[in-house]
Amino acid sequence: ATTDFSEESQSGVRYAVAFAQKLGATVALLHVIELPSRMAGMEAVPLACDDSEWAALAGAHLKKLAQRESKKDFRLTTRLRTGKPFHEICAAAAESAADLIVIATHGYTGAQRVLLGSTAECVVRHAPCPVLTFRQPATSEGSRRPPRLKLRKILVPIDFSNLSKA
């Protein structure tokens, strides 16, 4: 389960935990630090935090999130990586032989999507395993409770190609 520490991604983590508990699976929380890129000629300009400070802050935040979302009989593990988020998420899934990636989507459209990109979309395109994208329902915004996990109806879009048939 991936997290960028936003409310959307924390809801996705809660969904992943509920899903894993139903299936008897384990959950590893993954956060990817995307270090700010340096523009040519700007190497001497100091940043607010150096790389090790970013890693320490993110690691502490990740551990706190894992502790908060762990249950009495269910513990989350944590992983911290540095690089381009979609690439590192896919690499981590391949290295750990993950069965599923759970990633929340912010639902950006239009100019926001063009400017901010879509990590979830890139993960779906490049992942070595199935990807479950999670969009926080409007009714549960800000809710700390895990989403109700009722899978009674599953929609499977198909265009009759071999890929969609599989």
C-alpha positions in Angstrom: 0.0 0.0 0.0 1.5 3.3 -1.0 1.2 6.6 0.8 2.1 10.2 0.2 0.6 11.0 3.6 -2.4 12.8 2.1 -5.8 12.1 3.5 -6.7 10.3 0.2 -3.7 7.9 0.5 -4.4 7.3 4.2 -7.9 6.2 3.3 -6.3 3.9 0.7 -4.1 2.4 3.4 -7.1 1.8 5.6 -8.8 0.1 2.7 -5.7 -2.0 2.0 -5.6 -3.1 5.7 -9.3 -4.1 5.7 -8.8 -6.0 2.4 -5.7 -7.8 3.7 -7.4 -8.8 6.9 -10.3 -10.4 4.9 -7.8 -12.3 2.8 -5.2 -13.1 5.5 -2.5 -11.1 3.7 0.2 -8.8 5.0 0.6 -5.1 4.2 3.8 -3.2 3.6 3.4 0.6 3.6 5.6 2.3 1.0 6.5 5.9 0.8 8.7 7.3 -1.9 10.7 10.5 -1.4 10.9 12.4 -4.6 13.8 14.7 -4.0 13.6 18.2 -5.6 15.4 18.5 -8.8 18.1 21.0 -9.1 17.9 23.4 -12.1 21.1 24.0 -14.0 23.1 26.7 -12.4 21.2 26.5 -9.1 23.4 23.9 -7.5 24.7 26.4 -4.9 21.2 27.4 -3.7 20.5 25.7 -0.4 17.3 23.8 0.1 15.2 24.0 3.3 16.2 20.4 4.1 19.0 18.2 2.9 18.3 14.7 1.6 19.0 12.9 4.9 16.7 15.3 6.8 13.9 14.5 4.2 14.5 10.8 4.7 14.4 11.1 8.5 11.2 13.1 8.5 9.5 10.7 6.1 10.7 7.6 7.9 9.3 9.0 11.2 6.0 9.9 9.6 5.8 6.5 8.0 6.4 4.6 11.2 3.8 6.7 13.0 1.2 6.0 10.3 2.0 2.2 10.5 1.6 2.2 14.2 -1.7 4.1 14.0 -3.2 1.8 11.3 -1.9 -1.5 12.9 -4.4 -3.5 14.8 -3.9 -5.8 17.9 -3.4 -8.8 15.7 -2.3 -7.1 12.5 1.0 -5.2 12.0 2.1 -3.2 9.0 5.7 -3.1 7.9 7.2 0.0 6.3 9.4 0.7 3.4 11.0 4.0 2.4 12.5 4.6 -1.0 13.9 7.6 -2.9 13.3 8.3 -6.6 10.5 8.8 -9.0 7.4 7.5 -7.2 5.9 5.4 -10.0 9.2 3.8 -10.8 10.1 3.0 -7.2 6.6 1.7 -6.4 6.8 -0.7 -9.4 10.4 -1.7 -8.5 9.5 -2.4 -4.8 6.5 -4.5 -5.9 8.8 -6.5 -8.2 11.5 -7.0 -5.6 9.1 -8.2 -3.0 7.0 -10.3 -5.3 3.9 -8.4 -4.2 0.6 -9.9 -5.2 -1.2 -6.5 -5.3 -0.4 -2.8 -5.2 -3.0 -0.6 -3.5 -2.7 3.1 -4.4 -5.1 5.9 -3.8 -5.8 8.4 -6.5 -6.4 12.1 -5.9 -8.8 12.3 -8.8 -7.1 15.3 -10.4 -8.5 16.3 -13.8 -7.7 18.9 -16.4 -4.9 21.4 -15.6 -4.2 19.8 -12.2 -3.6 16.5 -13.8 -1.3 17.9 -16.4 0.7 19.9 -13.9 0.8 17.3 -11.1 0.8 14.2 -13.2 -0.7 10.9 -12.1 1.4 8.5 -10.2 -1.5 6.0 -10.0 -1.9 6.0 -13.7 1.8 5.4 -14.3 1.8 2.6 -11.7 -1.1 0.9 -13.4 0.7 1.1 -16.7 4.0 -0.3 -15.5 3.3 -2.5 -12.4 4.5 -6.1 -12.4 1.3 -7.2 -10.6 -2.4 -6.2 -10.4 -3.1 -2.7 -9.1 -6.1 -1.7 -7.0 -6.7 2.0 -7.2 -8.7 3.6 -4.4 -10.7 6.7 -4.7 -12.0 8.0 -1.4 -15.8 8.2 -1.5 -17.1 11.7 -0.9 -19.3 10.5 2.0 -16.3 9.3 4.0 -14.1 12.3 3.6 -12.0 13.0 6.7 -13.2 9.7 8.3 -10.7 7.9 10.4 -12.8 4.7 10.2 -11.8 2.0 7.8 -14.0 1.8 4.8 -16.7 -0.9 4.8 -15.4 -3.7 2.8 -18.3 -5.2 1.0 -17.5 -6.7 -2.4 -20.8 -7.9 -3.7 -20.7 -6.6 -7.2 -17.6 -6.3 -9.4 -17.6 -4.5 -12.7 -15.3 -6.0 -15.3 -15.0 -3.8 -18.5 -14.2 -5.8 -21.6 -13.5 -4.9 -25.2 -13.1 -8.6 -26.3 -9.4 -8.3 -26.9 -7.2 -11.1 -25.6 -5.8 -8.8 -22.9 -9.2 -7.8 -21.5 -10.4 -11.4 -21.7 -7.5 -12.4 -19.5 
